[in-house]
Amino acid sequence: MKRVLFLDVTGVLNSQVDFGIEGLGEFHLLCLKRIVDEAKCEIVLTSSWRLADDLMAILRRAFDQLRIPIWIDVTPDLGDRVQEILAWLRVNEPCFGVIVDDDCDGFGATGLQFVQTSLAQGLTIEITDEIVALFVSQ
């Protein structure tokens, strides 16, 4: 079964203490790389960054620079993140998924695992460990 990390960017790959160059914190990106490497999951972007070509270019450069596998897809733009994930799942099931986001937008309706970060801290070692454990347990 496919393993998918549904990835937000703001408040996940950056934080108030590490906004990094071009809006991405290197520490947070390295945490993401660890998740992908250890959990053997693929990334689907849910972030509003997916809607702006300039932000997607920044993200692509950062992924390339740190050798993070590029995302396999983006969710459709429906104006509601839960509905966007559900729409993606309807076309791409079955999969085991973990949503990582700094907002709690009612993700329980997706039936997926959800791990919340914060804009203050972004992706941390503890949250990285939690996400890896969720994937490994499957």
C-alpha positions as CSV (number, residue, x, y, z in Angstrom):
1,M,0.0,0.0,0.0
2,K,1.3,3.5,-0.9
3,R,2.4,5.6,2.0
4,V,1.7,9.3,1.7
5,L,2.6,12.3,3.7
6,F,0.2,15.2,3.1
7,L,2.4,18.2,3.6
8,D,1.6,21.8,4.5
9,V,4.6,24.2,4.3
10,T,3.9,27.3,6.5
11,G,4.3,26.3,10.1
12,V,5.8,22.9,9.2
13,L,8.9,23.7,7.0
14,N,9.4,27.0,8.7
15,S,8.8,28.6,12.1
16,Q,9.0,31.8,14.0
17,V,12.6,30.8,15.0
18,D,13.7,29.4,11.7
19,F,12.1,31.0,8.7
20,G,15.3,30.4,6.7
21,I,16.3,31.6,3.3
22,E,13.3,32.1,1.1
23,G,10.9,31.1,3.8
24,L,12.1,27.6,4.5
25,G,14.0,26.5,7.5
26,E,16.9,24.1,6.8
27,F,16.4,22.3,10.1
28,H,12.7,21.6,9.3
29,L,13.7,20.5,5.8
30,L,16.2,18.0,7.2
31,C,13.4,16.7,9.5
32,L,11.2,16.2,6.4
33,K,14.1,14.4,4.7
34,R,14.4,12.0,7.6
35,I,10.7,11.3,7.5
36,V,10.7,10.5,3.8
37,D,13.9,8.4,4.1
38,E,12.9,6.4,7.2
39,A,9.2,6.0,6.6
40,K,9.6,5.4,2.8
41,C,6.7,7.6,2.1
42,E,5.9,9.9,-0.7
43,I,4.8,13.6,-0.5
44,V,1.6,15.1,-1.6
45,L,1.5,18.9,-1.2
46,T,-1.6,20.4,0.5
47,S,0.0,23.8,1.2
48,S,-1.2,27.0,-0.4
49,W,2.4,27.2,-1.7
50,R,1.2,24.8,-4.5
51,L,-0.9,27.6,-6.0
52,A,2.1,30.0,-6.6
53,D,4.7,29.2,-9.2
54,D,7.4,31.3,-7.5
55,L,6.8,29.4,-4.2
56,M,6.8,26.1,-5.9
57,A,10.2,27.0,-7.5
58,I,11.6,27.8,-4.1
59,L,10.3,24.5,-2.7
60,R,11.7,22.6,-5.6
61,R,15.2,24.2,-5.2
62,A,15.2,23.4,-1.5
63,F,14.2,19.8,-2.1
64,D,16.8,19.4,-4.8
65,Q,19.5,21.0,-2.7
66,L,18.9,18.6,0.3
67,R,18.1,15.6,-1.9
68,I,14.5,15.3,-0.7
69,P,12.4,13.4,-3.2
70,I,10.1,15.7,-5.0
71,W,6.4,15.5,-4.2
72,I,4.4,13.0,-6.3
73,D,1.3,15.2,-6.6
74,V,-0.6,18.2,-5.2
75,T,-4.2,18.2,-3.9
76,P,-6.8,20.0,-6.1
77,D,-7.7,23.6,-5.3
78,L,-11.2,23.4,-3.8
79,G,-10.8,26.1,-1.1
80,D,-11.1,23.6,1.8
81,R,-8.1,21.5,2.8
82,V,-10.1,18.6,4.1
83,Q,-12.2,18.4,0.9
84,E,-9.0,18.7,-1.2
85,I,-7.5,15.7,0.6
86,L,-10.7,13.7,0.3
87,A,-10.8,14.5,-3.5
88,W,-7.2,13.3,-3.9
89,L,-8.0,10.1,-1.9
90,R,-11.0,9.3,-4.1
91,V,-8.7,9.2,-7.1
92,N,-5.7,7.6,-5.5
93,E,-6.9,5.1,-2.8
94,P,-5.9,2.9,-1.3
95,C,-3.1,4.5,0.7
96,F,-1.9,5.0,4.3
97,G,-1.6,8.7,4.9
98,V,-0.4,11.1,7.6
99,I,-1.3,14.7,7.4
100,V,1.1,17.2,8.9
101,D,-0.2,20.8,9.2
102,D,0.0,23.7,11.7
103,D,-3.8,24.1,11.6
104,C,-6.4,21.6,12.8
105,D,-8.9,21.9,10.1
106,G,-11.1,18.9,10.9
107,F,-8.8,16.4,9.4
108,G,-10.5,13.6,11.3
109,A,-13.1,13.5,8.5
110,T,-10.3,12.1,6.1
111,G,-9.8,8.9,8.1
112,L,-6.0,9.6,8.0
113,Q,-3.6,10.1,10.8
114,F,-3.0,13.8,11.7
115,V,0.0,15.4,13.4
116,Q,-0.1,19.1,14.2
117,T,2.9,21.4,14.3
118,S,2.9,25.0,15.3
119,L,4.0,28.2,13.6
120,A,6.1,28.9,16.7
121,Q,8.2,25.7,16.2
122,G,7.4,24.0,12.9
123,L,8.6,20.4,12.4
124,T,10.6,19.3,15.5
125,I,12.6,16.2,16.3
126,E,9.7,15.0,18.5
127,I,7.1,15.5,15.8
128,T,9.4,13.9,13.2
129,D,9.8,10.8,15.5
130,E,6.0,10.7,15.9
131,I,5.4,10.8,12.1
132,V,8.0,8.1,11.4
133,A,6.5,5.9,14.1
134,L,3.1,6.2,12.5
135,F,4.4,5.1,9.1
136,V,6.6,2.3,10.5
137,S,3.7,0.9,12.5
138,Q,1.8,0.2,9.3
